[in-house]
Amino acid sequence: MHPSVIIKPFLLVSSAAYVRGSFDNLVTFGASYTDNGRLNYYMANGGNAPPPGTLPPTTNVTASGGLSWGQLVQQETGVAYFDYAISGAVCSNAITPRFSRALGKPFPAVIEDQLPSYVADIAFPTLYENRSADNTVYALWIITNDIGFNAILTDSQVAGTNITTYVDCVWSVFDVIYSTGGRQFVLLNAAPLQLTPLYASLSSDGAGDNQYWKNKTAYNTTEYEQKMLEYTQLINLVFDYGVPFNLLVQQRWPGASLSIFDTNALLADIFHNPSQYLDAPAKATGVYHSCSAVNTSNCVNSPDPISSFLWYDELHPTEKTPQEFIKIVAGNSSYGTRYG
């Protein structure tokens, strides 16, 4: 199944548009759910960002096993796409630093790397040829690593920081974008991570020891599944109240609009009704691609089609899922709420 060529962009809904009219540019920040190959450049270049004014090569095999959601939006709409998301990233390494052996340093975070790269790039008109407040949408999806294993879930954050510190970091991202002239923002909320094979308990058909959590079976997996449910629901509720409070009450970003895209509800709907969204034999649990916890280069793919899976691996949705983002949101505004 493929998205129709007449489908509206991922960032629009039919009766309640995320943005004021059409847009020409999409700029994204985040982690592996969004990365279109940027981490590969860092790994090949000593952990360094691309020179200002240049975008690195992209890949058609992202963490979804195919294209990322931003690439699908670009493919469907023809917008200019500028992706700064980096697999493994968090909002700030001052809160939940995650060390990358391949880079020899923490993964490049939104605050410390992605935003500075964006700010440096916009000084080059040859890269951003027609960026304006009205025609450019900025989307942020950053939470999966911040609250995951070896981060807040396992009490591994920097001493003195907590979930509210992370939320404040999210607001500060929009502060920086606003200061550069950005006015149309989209915040993608926390996915239902407790349903992913990585965080689902063994009794809920979750994965055992795996490439992302090598000794998962040594833990009380039910406890961590429930903690993840609590954290994602809490953060999404804070987003629901915090966006209108910051935008409309505090007037933190005058003249801007900020929309929440409820990826949590959408992915939960797919999980509970897989046959309505996935090809046969539809699978809401289990993964298409799995790697050994002992030797992560030892990987196998399922003989069933990838389009029948919700999850590509223990953490990431398949390309089929972001295709459904575009299709469903185009005709169902219940997944999006716009303020401003």
ChimeraX attribute file (.defattr): number of C-alpha atoms within 10 A of each C-alpha:
attribute: neighborCount
match mode: 1-to-1
recipient: residues
	/A:1	10
	/A:2	8
	/A:3	17
	/A:4	11
	/A:5	9
	/A:6	10
	/A:7	17
	/A:8	22
	/A:9	25
	/A:10	24
	/A:11	24
	/A:12	24
	/A:13	23
	/A:14	14
	/A:15	11
	/A:16	15
	/A:17	19
	/A:18	28
	/A:19	24
	/A:20	14
	/A:21	9
	/A:22	18
	/A:23	21
	/A:24	17
	/A:25	22
	/A:26	20
	/A:27	18
	/A:28	22
	/A:29	25
	/A:30	27
	/A:31	29
	/A:32	24
	/A:33	24
	/A:34	27
	/A:35	29
	/A:36	30
	/A:37	24
	/A:38	24
	/A:39	26
	/A:40	17
	/A:41	18
	/A:42	19
	/A:43	15
	/A:44	11
	/A:45	12
	/A:46	11
	/A:47	19
	/A:48	14
	/A:49	21
	/A:50	15
	/A:51	11
	/A:52	16
	/A:53	17
	/A:54	14
	/A:55	17
	/A:56	18
	/A:57	10
	/A:58	17
	/A:59	15
	/A:60	13
	/A:61	13
	/A:62	23
	/A:63	23
	/A:64	28
	/A:65	19
	/A:66	18
	/A:67	25
	/A:68	27
	/A:69	24
	/A:70	23
	/A:71	24
	/A:72	20
	/A:73	23
	/A:74	18
	/A:75	15
	/A:76	18
	/A:77	18
	/A:78	13
	/A:79	18
	/A:80	20
	/A:81	20
	/A:82	22
	/A:83	25
	/A:84	29
	/A:85	30
	/A:86	27
	/A:87	22
	/A:88	22
	/A:89	32
	/A:90	32
	/A:91	32
	/A:92	23
	/A:93	21
	/A:94	17
	/A:95	22
	/A:96	27
	/A:97	24
	/A:98	22
	/A:99	15
	/A:100	15
	/A:101	9
	/A:102	13
	/A:103	17
	/A:104	11
	/A:105	12
	/A:106	18
	/A:107	26
	/A:108	30
	/A:109	27
	/A:110	26
	/A:111	21
	/A:112	15
	/A:113	20
	/A:114	23
	/A:115	19
	/A:116	15
	/A:117	19
	/A:118	20
	/A:119	16
	/A:120	14
	/A:121	20
	/A:122	16
	/A:123	12
	/A:124	13
	/A:125	11
	/A:126	11
	/A:127	16
	/A:128	16
	/A:129	11
	/A:130	12
	/A:131	19
	/A:132	15
	/A:133	15
	/A:134	18
	/A:135	19
	/A:136	24
	/A:137	27
	/A:138	21
	/A:139	25
	/A:140	24
	/A:141	24
	/A:142	27
	/A:143	22
	/A:144	25
	/A:145	22
	/A:146	25
	/A:147	26
	/A:148	20
	/A:149	19
	/A:150	16
	/A:151	19
	/A:152	21
	/A:153	17
	/A:154	12
	/A:155	15
	/A:156	19
	/A:157	21
	/A:158	14
	/A:159	10
	/A:160	7
	/A:161	15
	/A:162	16
	/A:163	16
	/A:164	11
	/A:165	13
	/A:166	23
	/A:167	16
	/A:168	12
	/A:169	19
	/A:170	21
	/A:171	16
	/A:172	14
	/A:173	18
	/A:174	24
	/A:175	14
	/A:176	15
	/A:177	18
	/A:178	20
	/A:179	11
	/A:180	13
	/A:181	14
	/A:182	23
	/A:183	24
	/A:184	25
	/A:185	25
	/A:186	23
	/A:187	22
	/A:188	21
	/A:189	24
	/A:190	23
	/A:191	22
	/A:192	21
	/A:193	23
	/A:194	22
	/A:195	23
	/A:196	26
	/A:197	25
	/A:198	27
	/A:199	29
	/A:200	25
	/A:201	24
	/A:202	17
	/A:203	9
	/A:204	15
	/A:205	14
	/A:206	22
	/A:207	25
	/A:208	21
	/A:209	17
	/A:210	21
	/A:211	21
	/A:212	16
	/A:213	16
	/A:214	14
	/A:215	13
	/A:216	21
	/A:217	14
	/A:218	9
	/A:219	10
	/A:220	11
	/A:221	21
	/A:222	17
	/A:223	13
	/A:224	20
	/A:225	22
	/A:226	14
	/A:227	16
	/A:228	23
	/A:229	18
	/A:230	12
	/A:231	20
	/A:232	21
	/A:233	17
	/A:234	14
	/A:235	19
	/A:236	18
	/A:237	12
	/A:238	13
	/A:239	20
	/A:240	16
	/A:241	10
	/A:242	17
	/A:243	21
	/A:244	18
	/A:245	13
	/A:246	15
	/A:247	18
	/A:248	17
	/A:249	10
	/A:250	10
	/A:251	12
	/A:252	16
	/A:253	19
	/A:254	13
	/A:255	14
	/A:256	19
	/A:257	22
	/A:258	25
	/A:259	23
	/A:260	22
	/A:261	27
	/A:262	20
	/A:263	20
	/A:264	18
	/A:265	16
	/A:266	19
	/A:267	23
	/A:268	16
	/A:269	13
	/A:270	18
	/A:271	23
	/A:272	10
	/A:273	14
	/A:274	21
	/A:275	15
	/A:276	12
	/A:277	21
	/A:278	22
	/A:279	18
	/A:280	14
	/A:281	13
	/A:282	20
	/A:283	22
	/A:284	23
	/A:285	20
	/A:286	20
	/A:287	25
	/A:288	24
	/A:289	18
	/A:290	20
	/A:291	18
	/A:292	15
	/A:293	18
	/A:294	12
	/A:295	10
	/A:296	13
	/A:297	11
	/A:298	11
	/A:299	12
	/A:300	11
	/A:301	14
	/A:302	13
	/A:303	7
	/A:304	14
	/A:305	13
	/A:306	24
	/A:307	21
	/A:308	22
	/A:309	30
	/A:310	29
	/A:311	28
	/A:312	27
	/A:313	26
	/A:314	25
	/A:315	21
	/A:316	22
	/A:317	22
	/A:318	27
	/A:319	24
	/A:320	27
	/A:321	24
	/A:322	24
	/A:323	21
	/A:324	21
	/A:325	22
	/A:326	23
	/A:327	20
	/A:328	20
	/A:329	23
	/A:330	22
	/A:331	15
	/A:332	14
	/A:333	17
	/A:334	15
	/A:335	18
	/A:336	21
	/A:337	17
	/A:338	17
	/A:339	15
	/A:340	18
